[in-house]
């Protein structure tokens, strides 16, 4: 039977995407696992895989089309066992169930069975397949809730939630929920002479929506401390002179210190879950990376358990692939806490906006030599201003101060980060 290929929802924040490229053309044979197309989302460029065999009979949305809504039919595949011209009831295929209209249930529901494509390969969305592989979870036996019994992201999450702790993923992604609608604002005046409107990219639309939601729904408060980093700078110089296998930055020390501080103050490694405060076992730290026209926050998993060299190399790799649009969704989703560093731009101090559903973000300013009072006498020291933005529903003032105290202790005595 003909299979309608839908614009997939490749991330929780995606509502539309750009169809960048077709890898199959009309008349081409298609096998399960073949890459059909490349989709540009608000975060990255992702591949869409076929889950059944057949022939690409029709491309509905041409390459280069922008703003294609999730759940829109973009192509049709005809099964090999179907005679040309036949018109059986089409089967819809999409990686996630969120955007697919619910069908009326049959009078007598058949027992659920694990999803399996015509080729014998378990039918699953690319995101669900990557999540299962990362968690060491076998797709066989999982009951899919997607169209045609296809396994989707929610099915993998539900299976992992019921599985033993040894199969639990490092990141604890929150269940999807409907976001509050932003307050409508008056339309802007039309452009006049000397001005022009720049069309919004998918990334900029998402940033605007999520950060407006953050400011409207999360009760922010801010705590600022100054850290003396002369010992850190000296240790960094010493370590960088010992090997060419890494090039440590101040930000690498910050990521390591945040990971260890969250391990010391576990109550701050949490998020608001409406009916509960969800505390995480793993310490996953998101790091803001500037892109053309926006930013993305790839996640360093188990930041408290990785050494400085490992963190340095991982952050560089994540940042490079983020700027190339090559990150997988699981590499920038999740994380209980975030870091935003503008010190390299000479910014002394700033307050960052919390990226929901996280409960905190630490804004790092530039290290500057300043006069300080030490042992009753004036001295010169390199000071780095750090501002913690807290979700007051999760992190109270005393808890936030405790977290910053642990962080400053590590930054000012960096040898403790090597233990």
N, C-alpha and C positions, 0 to 999 in steps of 0.2 A: 504494500500500500504506500501511497505517497507520504513523505515525512516532511512536515513544515519545520524549517530551522528558524528559531526565534532569536532576536537580539538578546543575548544572555545578560543576567545581572551578575557581573564579575566581582563586585564588592558591595558591602552593605550600603554604601553611600551612593551607588550608581543608579541614576534614573534614566540616563540616555548615554549613548556612545557614538563614536565616529567609526564608520566602516572603512578602515584604512586600506585593506588589500584583500583580494580573493586569491587563494592558493589553488582553488579548483574552478574550472570554467564549465559552462553548459556542455553536456555531453561527456564529461570526464567520469571515469569510474571512481567510486569512493569506497574505501574500506574503513572498518571501525578503527579509530585511532588516528586516521589521516587528519592533518590540519586543513580545515576548510577556509578559514579567514583570519585576519588580524583585526582586533578591535581596540581602538584607543579609548580608554576610560579616563576618569578624572585623575587617576594616579599613574597609570602605566599603559603600555601596549601589550595586550594579551592575545593568545591564540585560542581559537574555537575548534574543538575536535569533533569528528563524526563518531557516532555511537552505533551506527548500523551500516550495512553495505548497500550499494545501489549505484545509481547514476545521477549526477547533477543535472536535473531536468530543466530547472529554471532559476536564474538569479533575479530576485525581486528588487533588491537594493544594490545599486552599482557601487563599485569601489570609489572612495573619495566622498561619500555622502556623510554629512555631519548631522549631529543631533538626532540620531535614530533612537526612538523611545524603546525602553526595555519591553520585551514581549512582542515587538513588531516582527512579522514574518519577513525574513531577509533572503531566504532561498527555499527551494523544494527539491528533495531527493526522491527519485522513483526507485522502488525496490526492484531487484533483478528478476523476481518471480512475477512481476506485473506486466501485462501486455500493454503496449503503447495505446493510449486513448482510453484506457479503463479509468473509471472514476470512483474508486472505493472511498470510504470515509477516511480523511487524512488523519495522521497521527502527529501530534505536536511534540517537539523535543526542545527542551530548554534546560540550561544548567541549574537553575534555581526555581523553586516553586512560588516564590514570593509574588512574582508579577503575572502568574498564570491564573486566569479566572477559574474558580472551582466549578467542577462539573457536578450535575445532580447525581446523587448516589443511586446505584441500582436497587431494585426492590429487595433483593437478597444479595448482600455483599459477599463476594468470594473470599476465601482466606488469602491473606497477603502472601506473596512469594517474592523471593529475592529477584531483583531486576537483572535481566540478561538480554543482550542484544542478539540479533539474528545470527551474528557470527560466532556466538558462544562466549563473547567477552562481556563481563559484567558491565551493564549500562550505568554510567556515573558521570556527573559533570566533571570538567577538568579540575575545578576547585576542590570538589569532594575527593577526587582521586589523589590530588597532591596532599590534602590534609590526612588522608588515610595512610599514604606512604610515609609521611613525616612522623606519624604516630605509631607506625608498625602495626596497623590495623588491617586485617584482610577484608576486602569488600564482599567476598562471597558470604552469603548468609545474612547480610544487612537488608532489611526490608526498605525499599525506596518509596518515598512519598511524592516524587516528582511525576510528570506525565509519563504514562506507560510503565510506571514502577521504577523510574530512573532514580538512582541514589543521588541526593543533593547534599549541600553543606549541612543543613539541619539534621539530616539522618546520621551523618558521621558524628556530629556534636552530641546527639542523643545517645548514640552507641558508646561514645567515649565516657559520657557521664555515668553510664551504668557499668562500665568496665572496671577492672581492678586498677588501683593507683598506678601500677607499673605501665599501663597503657595510656595514662593521661598525658595530653600534650603539655608542653612547657607554658603555653599561653592559655589563659582562660578567657575566651571571648564571651562577652555578654550576649544574652539572648536578644534577638531583634525586637524592637518595640517601636511603636509609632512615635515620631518626634513631634513636639508641640509646634504648631504653625506660627511662623514669625508674624509680628504685628505689621499690617499693611501700612506702607508709607505713601505719601503723596507722590505722584509721578513727577520726574524732573522736567524742567522746561526743555524744549527742543534745542539742539545745538545752534549756535549763532556763528557769525563770522569770526574767524580766529580760533575756533574750537572744532573738535571732531570726536565722535563716539567710537571707541575701540570695542569690537564685539567681545563678549565674555567667552572665555574658554570653559571647558567642562570643569577643569581644576578650579578656576576662579569662582565659578558658580557654587561649587561644593564648599570651598573655603568660606565664602560669604554666608551660605546657609548655616553651616555648622558652627561658626564662630558667633553669628548672631544668636543662634540657639543657645550657645554656651553662656553668653552674657545675659540672656533673658531668663535662663532657668537655673544656672549654677550660682549660688551665693559666694562670690569670690572675696577673699581677704588676702593681705600681702604681708610678708615678713622679710626684712632685709638685714643682712649681716655683711661685714667686711672681713675677708680672709687674707692673712699675710702669706704670700706665696714664694718668698725668697728661697726657702728650703726646697720647695717643689721645683722651682726653676733650676736650682743647682743640681738636684737629683736627675731631672730630665736631661740636662746637658751631659751629665756623667754617663747615664744609661745610653743615650744616643751615640756617644763616642765609643761604646764598646762593641757595636755590631752594625752591619749594614742591612740586617734582616728586618729592621723596623725603623720607624721614625716617629717617636712619641711626640704628641702635642699636649698642650695643657688640657684640651678637651678630653683626651684619653684618660687623664688622671681624674677629671671631673666625673666621667661615666663610671669609672671604677669606684670612686668615693661615694657616689649616689647609690650604686649597687650595694656596697658594704653598709652604708648608713641605713638603707631600707631593711637590710638583714638585721641590724642592731635594733631598729625601731619598727617591728613588723606590723604594728597597728596602722602605720601610714601607708603600707603597701596594700591598698584597698580601693574599692570604688562603691558608689552609691547604686543600689539595686532596687530602689523603690520600697520594697518591703523588708529589706535587710541591708547590712553593709557586707559586701563580698570581699573577703580577705584572700590574697593570693599566696600560694606556697612558693611559686617560682618568682624570682626577682627579674623582671623583664623591663628594660629601660628604653624608651623611644628617644631618638635623637633627631631634632629638626634639621633638615637639609634644604637649603635654598635652591630653587629651580627657576628657570625662566618663566615668569608669570605666576609663581606660586611657591609652595613648599610641600614637603612630604616628610613623614616621620618614620623611617625604618627602625626596627626594633632589635636591640642587642639582647638576646635571650640569656638568662642566667648570668647577668652582669656581675653578680657578687662572686661567681665561681671562676671567672676568667681572669688571666693575668693581663698586665698592661699591654704587652706585645700582641696578644691575641685580640684584645679589644681594639687596639690601634689598626691592625690589619683588617679586622671585620668592618669597622666603621668606614674605612677607606673604600673597601669593596662595595658595601651597601650604598655609600654616597655616589660612587661612580656609576653603578647600575641604576640608581634612582634618577640620575641626570640623563641617562640613556633611555629611560622608560622601560627598564627590563626587570623591575622587581615583581616577584610573585605576590599575590594578595596577602599570604600568610607572613610575608616579610615586613609588611608595614601595618598590619592589623594586630590589635591586642596591645599588651604592654600596660602596666599599671601606673606608670609614671613617665614624665617626659623632661627633656633638657633642651633649652634653646640658648645658644651661645652667639652673642653679637660682639664679643670682645675683639675679634679680628677686624671689625669695622670701626674700632675706636669708641664704641658706645660704652660709657662708664656704668650706667645703671638703667634698667627698664623693667617693666612688669609684663609678663607674658599672659596670654589668655589660655585657660585650660582647654585642652582638646578632649571633649566628651567621648567615651564615658570615664576617662581618667579623672583622678581626684587631685592631682597636683602637677605643677610644672615649675622647674627651676630655671630662672633667667640668669645667665652668666655675663657679666660685664668685663671690660678690659682691665688687665693688671697695670696699675700706674704707680709710680713712685710718689709717696706722699709723706709729709712729716707726721710722726706719731710720738706719743709719750711712752717711753719704755724705761721701767725702773726709775721713774721720777725725773727722767731727762729726755730732751728731744732727740729723736733719731729719724732716719729715713728708712722706709720699708715699702715693698711692693704690695699694694693692696688690691684685692679683687672683690668687687661688689656683687653679691648674689641675692636675688629676690625670689622668694618662694610664693607662688600663687596657690592657694588652698581652696578646695571645696569645703565650706564650713559644715556641710552635712556629714562629712567623713572625717576631716582633720580639724580639730579644734586648735585654738591658739597655743595651748601648752604642748600639744602633740607636735604641731608644726615647729615650735621652738626646739623641742627635743630632737627632731629630725635634723634641723639646721645645726644644732650643737654637735651631733655625731658627725655630720658632713664636715664642719669646720675642723674638728679634731683630726680627721683623716687628711684633709688638705694641708693643714699647717704642720703635720708630722707625717710626711708622705712615706717614710720608711715602714709605717704600720700597714700600708697598703700592699707591701711586698711579703708580708707574713702569711 
